[in-house]
């Protein structure tokens, strides 16, 4: 029998009991309205149940989660990265956009009934 997925704090803030993924790790994806499939493609360790548990936690603790997100964004804005790190971030963002586009195309193909067998 599978154990219940819980949100616990092991010192890094609220995180899934099933992995080291924190609530704050997923907030940007929720803000970008990524689908569960998109999030799981980016973080293959997650299941739909994991994402649902974090989503539920965010809904139940919205003010605290968003205040922490604001603090994180403020800290990040004050930081500067070396050029090689900025390049890695740029490529990661481009990969995310490409994945979102790929998922959108697949969904459109499914709606049109154009999905090839394979």
C-alpha angles and dihedrals in degrees: 000000000000117000118242114264110241137181108236137168117236093169099284095081128267111341141163116278087221098057145359091267110124128211089246090055089066101039094087091053091051089049090052088049093237115177121241088253091055092049092048090050089055094040106028092180089072127088127203087254091055092051091046090053092052092045090052090049091051091051092049095045100030099143095049093044093048092046089053090047089052090052091048092050091048092051091046092050090054092053128085123202130209113260093254091056091048088053091052090050091048091052091047091052091048089051091051091051091048091050091049090050091048092051091048091052092049091050091049091049090050090051090050093045090239098127109133117228113249 
